[in-house]
Amino acid sequence: MTNDRLLSNYNYNLPEELIAQNPVIPRDSSRLLVIDSLTSYHHQKFHDLANWLQPGDLLVFNNTKVIPARLYGNKSTGAAVEILLLEEQNSNQWLALVKPGKHFKIGTEIIFKSAIDDSLLRAKVIDKDEKTGGRIVEFLLPETGSFMEILPKFGQLPLPPYITSSKSEDSQYQTVFAEKLGAVAAPTAGLHFTEKLLATLTEKGIQQAFITLHVGVGTFRPVEVEDITSHDMHQEYLEIPAETVAKIAETKANGGRVIAVGTTAVRALEGAFKELDQGFLSPWRGKTNIFIYPGYQWQIIDGLITNFHLPCSSLLMLVSALIGRERLLSLYEEAMREKYRFYSFGDAMLILPSARI
């Protein structure tokens, strides 16, 4: 078994004080570690991004929007409960993680009270999900209003578990281009962009395109098998619109570079290519469980903007497939020496095509 297949080789020790608890203001004042060759790197600010891109390049963003997926309520017995929505299964029926799990039997009724007004939202456990250990919860809606219209009155944005003392506003955990509701976590590489920076990039001739991938809780779950190739990757829903496919084709035909903004954009583009299984990218919507690790043969993306990821995570393996595991971990060591901020509210890396292995 090669070193790149061993889970233990994707571990590193991060000082707790480097886990960002709050975003910087403004967003694009975060730091940016630019990797521009097989041997060189540069310490920059994110608002310097345009200096490292070229006219004709294409940035591909994920326009998913985080839903207020964490709800606190009470069972009909009065016992306090918490649920985290993961994915809609059918109309008003959601797969959810529940606490305390062992007490959520089929038929359990839950009542949620609005923090805004006196309204109530009722739900019922209708099934179990063996794979996640979660439950299928059916929400009993009033006669008017869709679930997504009602949800903000009862739910909270679910910050990742390593963010324990944040003073952030909800808007700071959404990208400025967030549009399509459905994620339970933000596509964090996109959090660094401001309207001003997007305008600057456009003025330089750097194009923009969008995909939608609804980020799931599986994104944060570590790989737990020592041979990573036997890892059972989670599925996520994605959409690749025709306009984005056309922009990618045009960019490549003109010699430009396709730069994915975040690992979710990577998973969407490379995942759609895999699921289509036709040798080229077409408009597509559906689910992918693509797992990218060293040895992967890249099909669509040329470069990547990404945050710093959790040890032993599938995201760390994805980035390793682009520039090599040993080099990535050495760059993480450099980032820690320089006191970069890690994870969702942290700083970013720009990996240019010239730095790929």
C-alpha positions as CSV (number, residue, x, y, z in Angstrom):
1,M,0.0,0.0,0.0
2,T,1.5,3.4,-1.0
3,N,1.9,6.2,1.6
4,D,-0.8,8.3,-0.2
5,R,-3.4,5.6,0.6
6,L,-2.7,5.5,4.3
7,L,-5.0,7.6,6.5
8,S,-2.4,8.2,9.1
9,N,-0.3,10.1,6.6
10,Y,-3.0,12.8,6.3
11,N,-2.8,13.8,9.9
12,Y,-1.2,17.0,11.4
13,N,-1.3,18.8,14.7
14,L,-3.0,22.2,14.7
15,P,-2.7,24.5,17.6
16,E,-6.3,25.3,18.8
17,E,-5.7,29.0,18.7
18,L,-5.3,28.8,14.9
19,I,-8.9,27.6,14.5
20,A,-10.7,30.8,13.3
21,Q,-13.8,31.5,15.4
22,N,-14.8,34.7,13.6
23,P,-14.5,36.0,10.1
24,V,-12.2,38.9,9.2
25,I,-13.8,42.2,8.2
26,P,-13.8,43.0,5.3
27,R,-13.9,39.5,3.9
28,D,-11.2,40.0,1.4
29,S,-8.6,41.1,4.0
30,S,-8.0,37.5,4.9
31,R,-4.6,36.1,4.1
32,L,-3.9,34.2,0.9
33,L,-1.1,31.6,0.4
34,V,-0.3,31.6,-3.3
35,I,1.4,28.4,-4.7
36,D,2.6,29.3,-8.2
37,S,5.2,26.6,-9.0
38,L,6.4,23.2,-7.8
39,T,8.8,24.9,-5.4
40,S,7.6,28.5,-4.7
41,Y,4.9,30.1,-2.7
42,H,4.0,33.7,-1.6
43,H,2.2,35.3,1.4
44,Q,-0.5,37.7,0.1
45,K,-3.8,39.2,1.0
46,F,-7.0,37.8,-0.6
47,H,-7.8,41.2,-2.2
48,D,-4.5,40.7,-4.2
49,L,-6.2,37.8,-6.0
50,A,-6.5,39.6,-9.3
51,N,-2.7,40.0,-9.5
52,W,-2.3,36.2,-9.8
53,L,-5.0,35.6,-12.4
54,Q,-5.0,36.3,-16.1
55,P,-7.5,37.8,-18.5
56,G,-9.5,34.9,-19.9
57,D,-9.3,32.8,-16.8
58,L,-12.6,31.5,-15.4
59,L,-13.6,31.3,-11.7
60,V,-16.3,28.8,-11.0
61,F,-18.3,29.5,-7.8
62,N,-20.8,27.5,-5.8
63,N,-23.9,29.6,-5.4
64,T,-25.6,27.3,-2.8
65,K,-27.1,29.0,0.2
66,V,-27.0,27.7,3.8
67,I,-30.4,27.0,5.4
68,P,-31.2,27.4,9.1
69,A,-30.8,23.7,9.5
70,R,-30.4,23.4,13.3
71,L,-33.7,23.3,15.2
72,Y,-34.3,23.1,19.0
73,G,-37.6,21.8,20.2
74,N,-39.4,19.5,22.6
75,K,-41.0,16.1,22.4
76,S,-44.6,15.8,23.4
77,T,-43.3,14.6,26.8
78,G,-41.6,17.9,27.2
79,A,-38.0,16.6,26.8
80,A,-35.7,19.0,25.0
81,V,-34.3,17.8,21.6
82,E,-32.1,19.1,18.8
83,I,-32.2,18.1,15.2
84,L,-29.9,19.0,12.3
85,L,-31.5,18.8,8.8
86,L,-29.3,17.1,6.3
87,E,-31.3,16.5,3.1
88,E,-34.8,16.7,1.9
89,Q,-36.0,13.2,1.0
90,N,-39.6,13.9,-0.1
91,S,-41.9,16.9,0.2
92,N,-41.5,18.2,3.8
93,Q,-39.7,15.0,4.8
94,W,-36.0,15.4,5.8
95,L,-33.2,13.2,6.8
96,A,-31.9,14.7,10.1
97,L,-29.3,14.0,12.8
98,V,-31.0,14.0,16.2
99,K,-30.0,14.4,19.8
100,P,-30.5,12.5,22.0
101,G,-30.6,9.9,19.2
102,K,-31.6,6.7,21.1
103,H,-34.8,8.4,22.3
104,F,-36.1,9.3,18.8
105,K,-38.3,6.3,18.1
106,I,-40.6,6.1,15.1
107,G,-43.8,8.0,15.9
108,T,-42.0,10.5,18.2
109,E,-43.7,13.9,17.9
110,I,-41.7,17.1,18.1
111,I,-42.9,20.7,18.7
112,F,-40.7,23.7,17.7
113,K,-41.5,27.2,19.0
114,S,-40.7,30.2,16.9
115,A,-38.2,32.7,18.2
116,I,-39.9,35.5,16.2
117,D,-43.6,35.1,17.0
118,D,-45.9,32.7,18.9
119,S,-46.2,30.2,16.0
120,L,-45.5,26.5,16.4
121,L,-44.1,23.9,13.9
122,R,-44.9,20.3,14.5
123,A,-43.0,17.3,13.2
124,K,-43.0,13.5,13.4
125,V,-40.3,10.8,13.2
126,I,-41.5,8.5,10.4
127,D,-38.3,6.3,9.8
128,K,-34.7,5.6,10.7
129,D,-31.7,5.9,8.4
130,E,-29.2,3.1,9.2
131,K,-26.3,4.7,7.2
132,T,-26.2,8.0,9.1
133,G,-27.9,6.9,12.3
134,G,-30.3,9.7,11.7
135,R,-34.1,9.9,11.3
136,I,-36.6,10.8,8.6
137,V,-38.7,13.6,10.0
138,E,-41.9,14.8,8.5
139,F,-42.9,18.4,9.1
140,L,-46.6,19.2,9.4
141,L,-47.0,22.6,7.8
142,P,-49.8,25.1,8.1
143,E,-52.0,25.6,5.1
144,T,-50.0,28.5,3.8
145,G,-46.3,28.8,3.2
146,S,-43.6,26.4,2.0
147,F,-41.2,24.7,4.4
148,M,-38.3,27.0,3.2
149,E,-40.5,30.1,3.8
150,I,-41.3,28.9,7.3
151,L,-38.0,27.5,8.4
152,P,-36.2,30.8,9.2
153,K,-38.7,31.4,12.0
154,F,-37.6,28.2,13.8
155,G,-34.1,27.3,12.7
156,Q,-30.5,28.5,13.2
157,L,-27.6,28.5,10.8
158,P,-25.5,25.4,11.8
159,L,-21.9,26.5,12.3
160,P,-19.3,23.7,12.2
161,P,-18.6,22.0,15.6
162,Y,-15.1,23.4,15.8
163,I,-16.5,27.0,15.9
164,T,-17.4,27.2,19.5
165,S,-17.2,30.9,20.5
166,S,-18.2,32.8,17.4
167,K,-19.7,36.3,17.4
168,S,-20.4,36.2,13.7
169,E,-23.6,37.4,12.0
170,D,-25.6,34.9,9.9
171,S,-24.8,36.9,6.8
172,Q,-21.1,36.3,7.4
173,Y,-21.6,32.6,7.0
174,Q,-23.1,33.1,3.5
175,T,-21.2,34.0,0.4
176,V,-22.2,37.3,-1.3
177,F,-23.4,35.3,-4.3
178,A,-25.4,32.7,-2.3
179,E,-28.7,32.1,-4.2
180,K,-30.0,28.6,-4.0
181,L,-31.2,27.3,-0.7
182,G,-30.2,23.8,0.4
183,A,-26.7,23.6,2.0
184,V,-26.1,22.8,5.7
185,A,-22.6,24.3,5.5
186,A,-21.1,27.2,3.6
187,P,-18.8,26.7,0.6
188,T,-16.1,28.5,2.7
189,A,-13.6,29.4,-0.1
190,G,-16.3,31.7,-1.4
191,L,-16.7,33.6,1.8
192,H,-13.5,35.6,1.0
193,F,-15.1,37.4,-2.0
194,T,-16.6,40.8,-1.8
195,E,-18.7,42.6,-4.4
196,K,-15.8,45.0,-4.9
197,L,-13.3,42.2,-5.5
198,L,-15.7,40.5,-7.9
199,A,-16.0,43.8,-9.8
200,T,-12.2,44.1,-9.9
201,L,-11.8,40.6,-11.3
202,T,-14.5,41.4,-14.0
203,E,-12.7,44.6,-15.0
204,K,-9.5,42.6,-15.5
205,G,-11.3,40.2,-17.9
206,I,-11.6,37.3,-15.4
207,Q,-14.8,35.5,-16.1
208,Q,-17.3,34.0,-13.6
209,A,-19.5,31.0,-13.7
210,F,-21.7,29.2,-11.2
211,I,-22.5,25.7,-10.2
212,T,-24.8,24.6,-7.3
213,L,-23.7,21.9,-4.8
214,H,-25.6,21.7,-1.6
215,V,-22.9,21.1,1.0
216,G,-23.8,18.3,3.4
217,V,-22.5,17.4,6.9
218,G,-20.4,14.6,5.4
219,T,-18.0,17.3,4.3
220,F,-16.8,17.6,7.9
221,R,-16.6,14.0,8.7
222,P,-13.1,12.5,8.8
223,V,-12.2,9.4,6.8
224,E,-12.0,6.6,9.4
225,V,-10.4,3.6,7.4
226,E,-6.7,3.3,7.2
227,D,-6.8,2.4,3.5
228,I,-8.5,5.5,2.2
229,T,-9.5,3.8,-1.0
230,S,-12.1,1.8,0.9
231,H,-13.7,4.9,2.3
232,D,-17.5,5.2,1.6
233,M,-17.9,8.7,0.4
234,H,-21.1,10.7,1.1
235,Q,-23.4,11.9,-1.7
236,E,-24.2,15.5,-2.4
237,Y,-26.7,17.1,-4.9
238,L,-25.4,19.3,-7.6
239,E,-26.4,21.2,-10.7
240,I,-24.2,22.2,-13.7
241,P,-26.1,24.8,-15.8
242,A,-25.7,25.0,-19.6
243,E,-24.2,28.5,-19.3
244,T,-21.4,27.2,-17.1
245,V,-20.6,24.4,-19.5
246,A,-20.4,26.8,-22.3
247,K,-18.1,29.2,-20.4
248,I,-15.8,26.3,-19.5
249,A,-15.6,25.1,-23.1
250,E,-14.9,28.7,-24.3
251,T,-12.2,29.2,-21.7
252,K,-10.4,26.1,-22.6
253,A,-10.7,26.7,-26.3
254,N,-9.1,30.2,-25.8
255,G,-6.3,28.9,-23.7
256,G,-7.7,30.2,-20.4
257,R,-7.6,28.5,-17.0
258,V,-10.6,27.1,-15.1
259,I,-10.1,27.9,-11.4
260,A,-12.5,26.3,-9.0
261,V,-13.5,28.3,-6.0
262,G,-13.6,25.7,-3.3
263,T,-13.6,21.9,-3.1
264,T,-17.3,21.9,-3.6
265,A,-16.9,23.4,-7.0
266,V,-14.3,20.8,-7.7
267,R,-16.6,18.0,-6.7
268,A,-19.4,19.4,-8.8
269,L,-17.4,19.7,-12.0
270,E,-15.3,16.6,-11.7
271,G,-18.3,14.6,-10.2
272,A,-20.6,15.6,-13.1
273,F,-17.9,14.5,-15.6
274,K,-17.7,11.2,-13.9
275,E,-21.4,10.6,-13.6
276,L,-22.0,11.6,-17.2
277,D,-19.4,9.0,-18.3
278,Q,-19.3,10.4,-21.9
279,G,-15.9,12.0,-22.1
280,F,-17.0,15.6,-22.0
281,L,-19.0,17.9,-19.7
282,S,-22.7,18.6,-20.3
283,P,-25.4,20.3,-18.3
284,W,-26.3,17.9,-15.5
285,R,-28.1,17.6,-12.2
286,G,-28.1,14.8,-9.7
287,K,-26.0,13.3,-6.9
288,T,-22.3,12.5,-6.9
289,N,-20.2,10.6,-4.3
290,I,-16.9,11.2,-6.1
291,F,-13.8,10.7,-3.9
292,I,-10.7,12.5,-5.1
293,Y,-7.3,11.5,-3.7
294,P,-3.7,11.3,-5.0
295,G,-3.5,9.6,-8.3
296,Y,-6.8,11.1,-9.6
297,Q,-6.8,12.1,-13.3
298,W,-8.1,15.6,-13.5
299,Q,-10.7,16.3,-16.2
300,I,-12.1,19.9,-15.8
301,I,-10.3,22.1,-13.3
302,D,-6.9,23.7,-13.7
303,G,-6.4,25.5,-10.4
304,L,-8.1,25.9,-7.0
305,I,-8.9,28.4,-4.3
306,T,-9.5,26.7,-1.0
307,N,-9.3,27.1,2.7
308,F,-7.2,25.0,5.1
309,H,-8.8,21.7,5.9
310,L,-9.3,19.3,8.8
311,P,-6.7,16.5,9.4
312,C,-7.7,13.2,7.8
313,S,-10.5,14.8,5.9
314,S,-11.5,13.9,2.3
315,L,-11.0,17.6,1.5
316,L,-7.3,17.3,2.5
317,M,-7.0,14.3,0.2
318,L,-8.6,16.2,-2.7
319,V,-6.1,19.0,-2.4
320,S,-3.3,16.5,-2.1
321,A,-4.3,15.1,-5.5
322,L,-3.6,18.5,-7.0
323,I,-0.2,19.3,-5.5
324,G,1.0,16.2,-3.7
325,R,0.4,15.1,-0.1
326,E,3.9,15.8,1.2
327,R,4.0,19.3,-0.3
328,L,0.6,20.1,1.0
329,L,1.4,19.2,4.5
330,S,4.7,21.1,4.3
331,L,2.7,24.2,3.2
332,Y,0.4,23.6,6.1
333,E,3.4,23.6,8.4
334,E,4.5,26.9,6.9
335,A,1.0,28.4,7.3
336,M,1.0,27.4,11.0
337,R,4.4,29.0,11.5
338,E,3.1,32.2,9.9
339,K,-0.1,32.0,12.1
340,Y,-2.6,31.6,9.3
341,R,-6.1,31.1,10.5
342,F,-7.6,27.6,9.7
343,Y,-11.0,26.1,8.7
344,S,-14.3,27.7,7.7
345,F,-13.7,31.3,8.9
346,G,-9.9,31.1,8.2
347,D,-7.5,32.1,5.5
348,A,-7.1,30.6,2.0
349,M,-4.8,29.1,-0.5
350,L,-4.5,29.7,-4.3
351,I,-3.1,26.8,-6.2
352,L,-2.2,27.8,-9.7
353,P,-2.0,25.3,-12.6
354,S,1.8,25.8,-12.7
355,A,2.0,24.3,-9.2
356,R,0.2,21.1,-10.0
357,I,2.0,17.8,-10.0
